[in-house]
Amino acid sequence: MKTAARWMAIGLLLCSSLAMALDVGGAKAQGLVGEQPDGYLGVVKATPEAVSLAADINAKRREAYDAIAKKNGTTLDQVAILAGQKAIEKTPPGSYVKAPNGQWVKK
């Protein structure tokens, strides 16, 4: 019986860990990350999960921006800045964006 209870406890811990895994929408809603003018996701509140999520998303964004830049004969920075402007425009009220002065503000 003790073995069954241990396995059940382990299962519950694993399930709760998976449930706590962040996605971009959830992290934005919690105020952990926000959009920046440079086209990359920024960390508003530095938790290990938020930092890891931002690094993962930003690597994917950089790869996408690079492909778009090469396809269109422009620079990665130009694509990233345009993407940043669009991301900030699309950010819903209540989510964080980085202002031109470098401060995080709720939109």
Order of alpha helices (4+ residues) and beta strands (2+ residues): alpha-alpha-beta-beta-alpha-alpha-beta-beta
